[in-house]
Amino acid sequence: RAIQISQLTSEVEGLVSALPVDDGDQIMTGQVVVALDDELAAINTDVAAASVAETQAILTEARRRYAELTELAKKKHVPKTSVETARSDIDIAAGRHAQSRALKRRSQALLKRHTVRAPFDGVVNAKLTEVGQWVDTSDALLQLVATNLLRLVVAVPQAYFSQVHASTPVVIRFDALPDETIESVITTKVPVNDAAARTFPVHIDLSNDHQLLAPGMSARVLLQIPSNDQNTA
């Protein structure tokens, strides 16, 4: 079975504008798999950028005026209260500028969230939406399955519980690859048994870089466990 299976969703709601993948496609980490219509989000970003420019100009002018009044106050041409008011104007302008910059970052983050990217390498197992469909943040868009690393789950008779452990060597034959054998070791021993079947599971993680294996395949596994000072399967 696959170790990583994820149903991808969007962080924002919207209309699906592009779906550049299909069932069975190999996907790389970071690849765009779904795009939502981002026209309004892009406009909001432009508005936020204009607000940043405006508040920056106001802040620059407030600083210029403060510097000017400070010089005039030294010559007793303006009262000190005018300088204090100018100082307050700088603080107010700086606060508004910081707020506008934060709103710009927020709008940019929302714009990016209109694109859904693959969180890991994998295969598209199922498309769950189509172009033109309105989706919410709770709607699954597609299912992605990682196939570069697979986990073989083996039910071992409970009589061998004390003799099997992580790193126990195994020899594996897959029914889909009858002429090949794979030598590996047990990755994890799960100390929870199936009372009805009188077995307990062990996990064997296998690299699948060449994509010769697939989730759901059956296999025969020989566990190399000691018995009477001899290795038996």
RODO-2510 file (C-alpha; in nm, 4 decimals, decimal comma):
residues 233
     n   res          X          Y          Z
     1     r     0,0000     0,0000     0,0000
     2     a     0,1000     0,3624    -0,0398
     3     i     0,2464     0,5366     0,2634
     4     q     0,1250     0,8815     0,1525
     5     i    -0,2290     0,9358     0,0244
     6     s    -0,3778     1,2854     0,0225
     7     q    -0,7017     1,4383    -0,0962
     8     l    -0,5993     1,7895    -0,1978
     9     t    -0,8200     2,0874    -0,1205
    10     s    -0,7960     2,4617    -0,1794
    11     e    -0,7349     2,7157     0,0958
    12     v    -0,9854     2,9515    -0,0682
    13     e    -1,3166     2,9010    -0,2432
    14     g    -1,3576     2,9776    -0,6105
    15     l    -1,4249     2,8669    -0,9668
    16     v    -1,1917     2,6055    -1,1151
    17     s    -1,0267     2,7714    -1,4146
    18     a    -0,7604     2,5118    -1,4983
    19     l    -0,7055     2,1441    -1,4237
    20     p    -0,3823     2,0503    -1,6036
    21     v    -0,3671     1,6912    -1,4741
    22     d    -0,5592     1,3701    -1,5326
    23     d    -0,5976     1,0288    -1,3722
    24     g    -0,2712     0,8370    -1,3788
    25     d    -0,0455     1,1395    -1,4309
    26     q     0,2887     1,1416    -1,2526
    27     i     0,3143     1,4630    -1,0482
    28     m     0,6228     1,6317    -0,9026
    29     t     0,6341     1,8244    -0,5745
    30     g     0,5282     2,1863    -0,6316
    31     q     0,3602     2,1179    -0,9664
    32     v     0,0340     2,3051    -1,0273
    33     v    -0,2569     2,0615    -1,0208
    34     v    -0,5563     2,2964    -0,9904
    35     a    -0,5959     2,6700    -1,0555
    36     l    -0,8914     2,8808    -0,9425
    37     d    -1,0092     3,1996    -1,1122
    38     d    -0,7963     3,4727    -0,9488
    39     e    -0,9133     3,7862    -1,1323
    40     l    -1,0738     3,9503    -0,8271
    41     a    -0,7843     3,8473    -0,6032
    42     a    -0,5392     4,0050    -0,8488
    43     i    -0,7419     4,3295    -0,8508
    44     n    -0,7390     4,3364    -0,4702
    45     t    -0,3618     4,2968    -0,4797
    46     d    -0,3295     4,5930    -0,7159
    47     v    -0,5502     4,8039    -0,4880
    48     a    -0,3378     4,7079    -0,1873
    49     a    -0,0178     4,7986    -0,3740
    50     a    -0,1627     5,1415    -0,4598
    51     s    -0,2542     5,1953    -0,0949
    52     v     0,1039     5,1173     0,0091
    53     a     0,2366     5,3755    -0,2381
    54     e    -0,0116     5,6355    -0,1121
    55     t     0,0657     5,5849     0,2569
    56     q     0,4389     5,5883     0,1808
    57     a     0,3993     5,9279     0,0168
    58     i     0,2014     6,0595     0,3150
    59     l     0,4658     5,9308     0,5557
    60     t     0,7461     6,0898     0,3536
    61     e     0,5636     6,4245     0,3553
    62     a     0,5008     6,4021     0,7305
    63     r     0,8714     6,3464     0,7935
    64     r     0,9648     6,6389     0,5661
    65     r     0,7229     6,8704     0,7426
    66     y     0,8493     6,7609     1,0850
    67     a     1,2096     6,8339     0,9840
    68     e     1,1064     7,1734     0,8490
    69     l     0,9136     7,2708     1,1630
    70     t     1,1969     7,1527     1,3838
    71     e     1,4336     7,3976     1,2154
    72     l     1,1792     7,6785     1,2364
    73     a     1,1200     7,6068     1,6063
    74     k     1,4918     7,6470     1,6752
    75     k     1,4639     8,0025     1,5389
    76     k     1,1440     8,0652     1,7391
    77     h     0,9415     8,1022     1,4178
    78     v     0,6812     7,8386     1,5164
    79     p     0,5581     7,7172     1,8536
    80     k     0,6814     7,3865     1,9969
    81     t     0,3269     7,2528     1,9825
    82     s     0,3461     7,2616     1,6024
    83     v     0,6542     7,0411     1,6155
    84     e     0,4833     6,7999     1,8545
    85     t     0,1814     6,7839     1,6249
    86     a     0,4099     6,7101     1,3287
    87     r     0,5749     6,4310     1,5305
    88     s     0,2322     6,2790     1,5986
    89     d     0,1482     6,3050     1,2285
    90     i     0,4556     6,0914     1,1537
    91     d     0,3422     5,8257     1,4003
    92     i    -0,0082     5,8201     1,2527
    93     a     0,1249     5,8032     0,8968
    94     a     0,3707     5,5260     0,9924
    95     g     0,0892     5,3237     1,1463
    96     r    -0,1294     5,3571     0,8382
    97     h     0,1633     5,2657     0,6155
    98     a     0,2354     4,9526     0,8212
    99     q    -0,1321     4,8575     0,8006
   100     s    -0,1383     4,9024     0,4221
   101     r     0,1750     4,6887     0,3847
   102     a     0,0153     4,4141     0,5948
   103     l    -0,2994     4,4254     0,3805
   104     k    -0,0832     4,3988     0,0695
   105     r     0,0909     4,0884     0,2068
   106     r    -0,2482     3,9396     0,2937
   107     s    -0,3850     4,0022    -0,0563
   108     q    -0,0707     3,8517    -0,2115
   109     a    -0,1034     3,5431     0,0102
   110     l    -0,4697     3,5016    -0,0886
   111     l    -0,3748     3,5374    -0,4553
   112     k    -0,1190     3,2558    -0,4242
   113     r    -0,3797     3,0341    -0,2579
   114     h    -0,5808     3,0310    -0,5815
   115     t    -0,3207     2,7848    -0,7122
   116     v    -0,3050     2,4339    -0,5660
   117     r     0,0332     2,2599    -0,5884
   118     a     0,1325     1,9009    -0,5214
   119     p     0,2735     1,8568    -0,1682
   120     f     0,4772     1,5498    -0,2703
   121     d     0,5730     1,3384    -0,5723
   122     g     0,2960     1,1001    -0,6671
   123     v     0,0315     0,9765    -0,9071
   124     v    -0,3126     1,1296    -0,9566
   125     n    -0,5418     0,8527    -0,8387
   126     a    -0,8670     1,0343    -0,9069
   127     k    -0,9847     1,3765    -1,0241
   128     l    -1,2701     1,4935    -0,8038
   129     t    -1,3552     1,8212    -0,9803
   130     e    -1,3677     1,9716    -1,3300
   131     v    -1,3051     2,3089    -1,4948
   132     g    -1,5998     2,5426    -1,4371
   133     q    -1,7004     2,3882    -1,1050
   134     w    -1,7314     2,6057    -0,7951
   135     v    -1,5383     2,4562    -0,5042
   136     d    -1,5293     2,5319    -0,1347
   137     t    -1,2380     2,4887     0,1035
   138     s    -1,3867     2,1604     0,2261
   139     d    -1,4186     2,0078    -0,1230
   140     a    -1,1597     1,7494    -0,2301
   141     l    -1,0161     1,8398    -0,5705
   142     l    -0,8123     1,5292    -0,6460
   143     q    -0,6462     1,2357    -0,4725
   144     l    -0,2686     1,2095    -0,4890
   145     v    -0,0861     0,8865    -0,4079
   146     a     0,2891     0,8656    -0,3477
   147     t     0,4308     0,5592    -0,5224
   148     n     0,8079     0,6100    -0,4919
   149     l     0,7999     0,4371    -0,1541
   150     l     0,5496     0,1595    -0,0846
   151     r     0,4709    -0,0366     0,2292
   152     l     0,4177    -0,4111     0,2220
   153     v     0,1958    -0,5245     0,5103
   154     v     0,2457    -0,8866     0,6081
   155     a     0,0396    -1,0919     0,8521
   156     v     0,2789    -1,3108     1,0509
   157     p     0,1592    -1,6064     1,2648
   158     q     0,1645    -1,5109     1,6315
   159     a     0,3832    -1,8114     1,7135
   160     y     0,6760    -1,6197     1,5655
   161     f     0,6077    -1,2948     1,7537
   162     s     0,9164    -1,3152     1,9756
   163     q     1,1444    -1,4145     1,6858
   164     v     1,0523    -1,1369     1,4439
   165     h     1,1798    -0,7813     1,4866
   166     a     1,2778    -0,4748     1,2906
   167     s     1,5720    -0,5632     1,0597
   168     t     1,4682    -0,9293     1,0288
   169     p     1,5739    -1,0194     0,6707
   170     v     1,3062    -1,1096     0,4170
   171     v     1,2878    -1,2327     0,0580
   172     i     0,9936    -1,1039    -0,1446
   173     r     0,8338    -1,2304    -0,4653
   174     f     0,5588    -1,0272    -0,6265
   175     d     0,2965    -1,2071    -0,8332
   176     a     0,3286    -0,9256    -1,0899
   177     l     0,7066    -0,9895    -1,1168
   178     p     0,7347    -1,3707    -1,1003
   179     d     1,0941    -1,3797    -1,2253
   180     e     1,2315    -1,1305    -0,9726
   181     t     1,3117    -1,1522    -0,6037
   182     i     1,3693    -0,8626    -0,3683
   183     e     1,5810    -0,8887    -0,0567
   184     s     1,4930    -0,6485     0,2224
   185     v     1,4314    -0,6284     0,5971
   186     i     1,1319    -0,5684     0,8187
   187     t     1,0894    -0,1959     0,8801
   188     t     0,8379    -0,2084     1,1631
   189     k     0,6881    -0,4760     1,3843
   190     v     0,3396    -0,3800     1,5020
   191     p     0,2741    -0,5323     1,8466
   192     v    -0,1021    -0,5585     1,7987
   193     n    -0,2440    -0,8902     1,6936
   194     d    -0,5536    -1,0020     1,5088
   195     a    -0,7150    -1,2280     1,7674
   196     a    -0,9399    -1,3972     1,5129
   197     a    -0,6624    -1,4795     1,2658
   198     r    -0,3948    -1,5211     1,5344
   199     t    -0,1520    -1,3071     1,3397
   200     f     0,0250    -0,9728     1,3865
   201     p     0,1330    -0,7278     1,1140
   202     v     0,4824    -0,6282     1,0095
   203     h     0,5695    -0,3510     0,7657
   204     i     0,8322    -0,3653     0,4926
   205     d     0,9027    -0,0332     0,3197
   206     l     1,0227    -0,0719    -0,0388
   207     s     1,1705     0,1806    -0,2792
   208     n     0,9728     0,1980    -0,6032
   209     d     1,1768     0,4484    -0,8054
   210     h     1,1349     0,2447    -1,1256
   211     q     0,7559     0,2259    -1,0765
   212     l     0,7449    -0,1528    -1,1205
   213     l     0,5127    -0,1919    -0,8224
   214     a     0,1727    -0,0448    -0,7441
   215     p    -0,0504    -0,0244    -0,4376
   216     g    -0,2790    -0,3280    -0,4118
   217     m    -0,0336    -0,5819    -0,5547
   218     s     0,0027    -0,9154    -0,3777
   219     a     0,3314    -1,0733    -0,2748
   220     r     0,4839    -1,3781    -0,1102
   221     v     0,7238    -1,3039     0,1732
   222     l     0,9811    -1,5366     0,3302
   223     l     1,0975    -1,4254     0,6737
   224     q     1,4449    -1,5399     0,7722
   225     i     1,4045    -1,6248     1,1412
   226     p     1,6338    -1,8334     1,3627
   227     s     1,5150    -2,1744     1,4708
   228     n     1,7323    -2,4318     1,6453
   229     d     2,0468    -2,2336     1,5490
   230     q     1,9551    -2,2563     1,1816
   231     n     1,7901    -2,0082     0,9459
   232     t     1,4503    -2,1218     0,8360
   233     a     1,1855    -1,9505     0,6287
***
